[in-house]
Amino acid sequence: MADFLKIPDDCHLRLSSDIIRTQPDLIQYMNKSLQNYQKGMAAFDNCHNPTLQSQWVALKDESS
């Protein structure tokens, strides 16, 4: 009956809690995530003029 809820065996689903538990150094993992975020934001800034409108759109995108 609930077969439609079953995750296929070949699906590589990873939950956030699983990722955090498997990381030997959570601080290192979080620092790497922050570095990746900063690189992504730098790429965004290179493609978009830093106007009030673009910053507002970026803030709305981030919060959603």
Helices and strands as residue ranges (DSSP letters): G 3-5, H 16-22, H 26-47, H 52-63
